[in-house]
Amino acid sequence: MKQFFQGKVICITGSSQGIGKTTAITLGGFGAKIILNGRNAEKLQSAYAEIKEMGIDCCQIVADVSIPEQCKLLIEEGIKHYSRLDVLINNAGIASHGLIEESDPSNWEKIVNINTMGTINTTFYALPYLKKTNGSVIIISSMAAKVGVPGHAGYSVSKMALTAYAKSLQIELENVIHCGLVYVGFTANENQKRILKPDGTYGELKERKGLKLSSREDVANQIAKVIEKRKKEITLTTLGKLQHIMLKLAPGIVYAMLRKSHKDYDKMYE
Ligand SMILES: NC(=O)c1ccc[n+]([C@@H]2O[C@H](COP(=O)([O-])OP(=O)(O)OC[C@H]3O[C@@H](n4cnc5c(N)ncnc54)[C@H](OP(=O)(O)O)[C@@H]3O)[C@@H](O)[C@H]2O)c1
């Protein structure tokens, strides 16, 4: 793994905390040069200082991936810094909840602009550089991309659309670049993780009790494998793998479980 990543330039969107930051530390630890990104300059500076202190070669670029011009700036500034790009990890994303009838159109726009368009636009500006290095585009998705999750339709829509995007890209640029889709399962969150509420404000994400959570380090190591082995897709966690199989063999069971969890929606977000 170390040899493969040595000297590779990797841009990770949303790497000031959470899975993105841990992935930066993991891949940087393997010798990659990391372009860090986030919207909040202070938070990004603190992650940058911490990662730099570990001896990792990195730079930081403040950019909001929901704004196309800022996706362009992120890639162009990254190229100015390192003169090449080997991997783009589209990780920046927000969680959301809200029933369909309660979610304002502006809310749908917010989540799709970050989770979906953020990935599509950053990839668009990165592709010319990735083609030169026969590089990789990684798309960080979720178990929620495989089913419509009641109470989280906005999030499901934003991630499910990325499956179609990745599958198309895998064929359009086959043998030119690699595109890997990572279906992440329930993962330990940072304390500062927020969730978009149906009223358009951000709230605290409640602790997920009774669930076996992946560690962020585990997720980062799996992302590294997807890049090195040029895998087209991977589903993480036992629950994620079980959901994947059940959707093929006995989808009714998955939908019965979703109905059950929907009954608890009010209790979860009261
Ligand atoms: N945690 C899980 O259980 C889980 C499960 C499945 C999938 N995922 C996916 O994994 C990815 C990371 O999740 P996480 O739990 O690590 O999230 P997180 O802790 O909330 O971190 C999100 C990161 O993205 C940045 N970000 C958010 N919006 C952005 C924007 N518009 N432009 C640029 N950066 C932005 C945030 O920094 P700023 O706020 O400063 O911009 C932060 O660095 C997401 O795509 C998520 O959907 C997570």
The ligand as an SDF file (V2000), in Angstrom:
LIG
                    3D

 48 52  0  0  0  0  0  0  0  0999 V2000
  -20.7640    9.0650    9.0160 N   0  0  0  0  0  0  0  0  0  0  0  0
  -21.5030    8.1130    8.4860 C   0  0  0  0  0  0  0  0  0  0  0  0
  -22.0680    7.2470    9.2120 O   0  0  0  0  0  0  0  0  0  0  0  0
  -21.6820    8.0260    7.0010 C   0  0  0  0  0  0  0  0  0  0  0  0
  -22.4270    6.9500    6.4560 C   0  0  0  0  0  0  0  0  0  0  0  0
  -22.5810    6.8600    5.0880 C   0  0  0  0  0  0  0  0  0  0  0  0
  -22.0190    7.8100    4.2530 C   0  0  0  0  0  0  0  0  0  0  0  0
  -21.3140    8.8600    4.7930 N   0  0  0  0  0  0  0  0  0  0  0  0
  -20.7560    9.8510    3.8620 C   0  0  0  0  0  0  0  0  0  0  0  0
  -19.3980   10.0790    4.1520 O   0  0  0  0  0  0  0  0  0  0  0  0
  -19.0380   11.4410    3.8410 C   0  0  0  0  0  0  0  0  0  0  0  0
  -18.3840   12.0850    5.0500 C   0  0  0  0  0  0  0  0  0  0  0  0
  -19.2720   12.0040    6.1590 O   0  0  0  0  0  0  0  0  0  0  0  0
  -18.8080   12.3920    7.6290 P   0  0  0  0  0  0  0  0  0  0  0  0
  -19.6670   11.6330    8.5670 O   0  0  0  0  0  0  0  0  0  0  0  0
  -17.3460   12.3060    7.7610 O   0  0  0  0  0  0  0  0  0  0  0  0
  -19.2840   13.9460    7.6520 O   0  0  0  0  0  0  0  0  0  0  0  0
  -18.8620   15.1680    8.5810 P   0  0  0  0  0  0  0  0  0  0  0  0
  -18.1770   14.7200    9.8200 O   0  0  0  0  0  0  0  0  0  0  0  0
  -20.0760   16.0240    8.6940 O   0  0  0  0  0  0  0  0  0  0  0  0
  -17.7680   15.9370    7.6740 O   0  0  0  0  0  0  0  0  0  0  0  0
  -18.1510   16.5000    6.4650 C   0  0  0  0  0  0  0  0  0  0  0  0
  -16.9810   17.2480    5.8590 C   0  0  0  0  0  0  0  0  0  0  0  0
  -17.4210   17.8310    4.6330 O   0  0  0  0  0  0  0  0  0  0  0  0
  -17.2200   19.2440    4.6530 C   0  0  0  0  0  0  0  0  0  0  0  0
  -18.2840   19.8530    3.8500 N   0  0  0  0  0  0  0  0  0  0  0  0
  -19.6210   19.8240    4.0500 C   0  0  0  0  0  0  0  0  0  0  0  0
  -20.2500   20.5060    3.0960 N   0  0  0  0  0  0  0  0  0  0  0  0
  -19.2910   20.9620    2.2380 C   0  0  0  0  0  0  0  0  0  0  0  0
  -19.3100   21.7390    1.0660 C   0  0  0  0  0  0  0  0  0  0  0  0
  -20.4560   22.2250    0.5550 N   0  0  0  0  0  0  0  0  0  0  0  0
  -18.1320   22.0190    0.4390 N   0  0  0  0  0  0  0  0  0  0  0  0
  -16.9520   21.5720    0.9400 C   0  0  0  0  0  0  0  0  0  0  0  0
  -16.8870   20.8380    2.0760 N   0  0  0  0  0  0  0  0  0  0  0  0
  -18.0380   20.5420    2.7180 C   0  0  0  0  0  0  0  0  0  0  0  0
  -17.2460   19.6020    6.1490 C   0  0  0  0  0  0  0  0  0  0  0  0
  -16.5400   20.7990    6.4530 O   0  0  0  0  0  0  0  0  0  0  0  0
  -17.2830   22.2600    6.4150 P   0  0  0  0  0  0  0  0  0  0  0  0
  -18.5590   22.0960    7.1560 O   0  0  0  0  0  0  0  0  0  0  0  0
  -16.3200   23.2140    7.0230 O   0  0  0  0  0  0  0  0  0  0  0  0
  -17.4840   22.5490    4.9770 O   0  0  0  0  0  0  0  0  0  0  0  0
  -16.4820   18.4020    6.7310 C   0  0  0  0  0  0  0  0  0  0  0  0
  -15.0950   18.5550    6.5390 O   0  0  0  0  0  0  0  0  0  0  0  0
  -20.3410   12.1220    3.4010 C   0  0  0  0  0  0  0  0  0  0  0  0
  -20.4210   12.1330    2.0070 O   0  0  0  0  0  0  0  0  0  0  0  0
  -21.4230   11.2210    3.9880 C   0  0  0  0  0  0  0  0  0  0  0  0
  -22.6260   11.2930    3.2770 O   0  0  0  0  0  0  0  0  0  0  0  0
  -21.1390    8.9850    6.1390 C   0  0  0  0  0  0  0  0  0  0  0  0
  1  2  1  0
  2  3  2  0
  2  4  1  0
  4  5  1  0
  4 48  2  0
  5  6  2  0
  6  7  1  0
  7  8  2  0
  8  9  1  0
  8 48  1  0
  9 10  1  0
  9 46  1  0
 10 11  1  0
 11 12  1  0
 11 44  1  0
 12 13  1  0
 13 14  1  0
 14 15  2  0
 14 16  1  0
 14 17  1  0
 17 18  1  0
 18 19  2  0
 18 20  1  0
 18 21  1  0
 21 22  1  0
 22 23  1  0
 23 24  1  0
 23 42  1  0
 24 25  1  0
 25 26  1  0
 25 36  1  0
 26 27  1  0
 26 35  1  0
 27 28  2  0
 28 29  1  0
 29 30  1  0
 29 35  2  0
 30 31  1  0
 30 32  2  0
 32 33  1  0
 33 34  2  0
 34 35  1  0
 36 37  1  0
 36 42  1  0
 37 38  1  0
 38 39  2  0
 38 40  1  0
 38 41  1  0
 42 43  1  0
 44 45  1  0
 44 46  1  0
 46 47  1  0
M  CHG  2   8   1  16  -1
M  END
$$$$
